[in-house]
C-alpha cells in the first residue's frame, strides 16, 4: 500500500536545441527505465532554457511547503538557449534554495567549475559524472539517496 505522504512524482525534461518533456508529474511507481532512444545527445545544449522552463512549471504546480528535488544532468556546455541566461538561472536556483528545494547538478568533471561559477552552485550541489555505465550508476545512486533524504521528511518530494 502506498503512503500518500510519500507519493513521489517525477518530471523528465530532455533538451538539445528544443526542450521536451518525456513525462510530467508521473508517479514514480509508473516509470520505466530510460532507454537509449529516450536520451539522444546532438551537440546543442539549451540547458538554461530547460532549467528555466522546468522551474516555471514546478513553481506553478508545487504547493508551498512541499519537498522538491531537482536533478539536472548535462553532457556539455550551454550553447543553445534563447530565452533564459545564466543570470536568470542563478536567480531561479537562489529562489529554489530559499523555498527549501534540493538541487543536484550532474555534469562532466571538466565542466563542473564552469557551472559552479556561472550558476553560483556550491560544491555540494555539483556532482561530477563520467559519461559511461559506471558514471550513470553513480548518478542514479546519488539521486536515489537524495530522494530518500527528502522522503524521510513529512512532506512529499515532487
N, C-alpha and C positions, 0 to 999 in steps of 0.2 A: 504494500500500500504506500502510495506517495504522500509524503508530508507536504501540505501546501506551503508551509513556511520555507521549504527548500525546493520549490518549483523553479528550477533554473531554466531560463530562456536564453537562446543563442541566436545571434545575428552574424552572418558571414558576408562580408563585403570583399569582392575581388576587384582589382583595378589594373589597368595598363594605362592607355590614354583615356579610357572611359571607366566610370565607376558602375559596378553591377552588384546586385545582391543575390546570392545563391539561396539564402533564406533569411527571414526576418522574424525575430522573437518566437522561434520554434522551441518546443520543449526539448530539452537535452536528451530525453528518452527516445525521441523520434529521429534523431540524427543518424546518418550513416557516415562511415569513414570516408574521407576525401580520397578521390582517385586522381590520377594524372590529368584526366580531361577536365577536372574541376579547377585546376590551377595551371595556367599556361603563361609563363613569363614571355614578354615580347619585346623588351628594350625600352618601352615607355613606362614611366613611373609617375602617375598622378597621385602621389601619396598624400599631399596636403589636401587635395580635393576629397579623396576618400575619407580621410580623418574628419575634415570639416563637415561633410555631408552626413557621415555616420554619427558624429556627436550631436548634430542638429536633430537627427532622427531620434536619438536616445533622449535628448532633452525634452522632446515633445511627448515621449512615451513614459519615461521613468517618473514614478511618483516620488515626491520628496521623502527622503529617509530610506529609500530602497538602496540596497547594496548593488554596486555596479563594478564589474571587472571588464576592462578593455584590453585585449591583446592585439597589438599592432605588429604586423610582420611585413618586412620589405626585403627584397633581394638586391636592392640597388639604391642609387641616389635619386632624389626627387628631380624630375626633369620635364614634367608634362602638365602640371596643374595650371588651370586657367582662372579659377575662382578664388582660391584661398592661398595666402602667402605663409611663410614661416612665422611671421608676426601674428597672423590670425590664429594659427595653430598653437603657438605659445600661449596666447590668451585663453584658448579653449582648454588646453591642458591645465593651466593655472586654475581656471574655474572648476574643472573636474576635480582637482585636488581639494579645493575649498568645499566642494559638495560631498567629499568623502569617497569619491570613486578611486578605485585602484587601477592604475595604468601600467602595463608592461610593454616595452618596446623591444621587439626582436629584430636584429639585423646582423649583417656580416660583421666580423671583427673589424675589418678595415673601414667600416662606415660608422662605427659606434661613436667615436669622438666628434665626427661631423654632426650627427644628430643630437648628441648631448649639448653641443654648443648652440646649434641653430634653434633647438626647441627647448632649451633650458631644462633638460632632463637630468635627474640625479643618476649616479652610478647604480643605485638600487632599482631604478626603473628600466635600465638598458640591459639586455641580455644578448650577449654575442652568440651567434648560432652559425655553425657550418652548414652549408647547403648540401648536406648528404643525409643518409638514413640516420646516422648517429646524432647529427645536429637536430634533425626534426624530432627525434625521440626525446632529446633533452628539452626541446621547446615544449613538447606535449606534457612532459613531466612537470615542468615549471608552471604551465597553465593549470594543470590539474591541482597542483599544490596550492596555487593562488586561489582557485575557486573553492577548494576545501577550506582555506582560511576564512573566506567570506561566508561559506555555508555554515560554519560553526557559530556565526553570529545570528541574531534574531531575525534580521531582515533578509529578503531573498535577493540573490545576485541576478542581474539582467544581462 
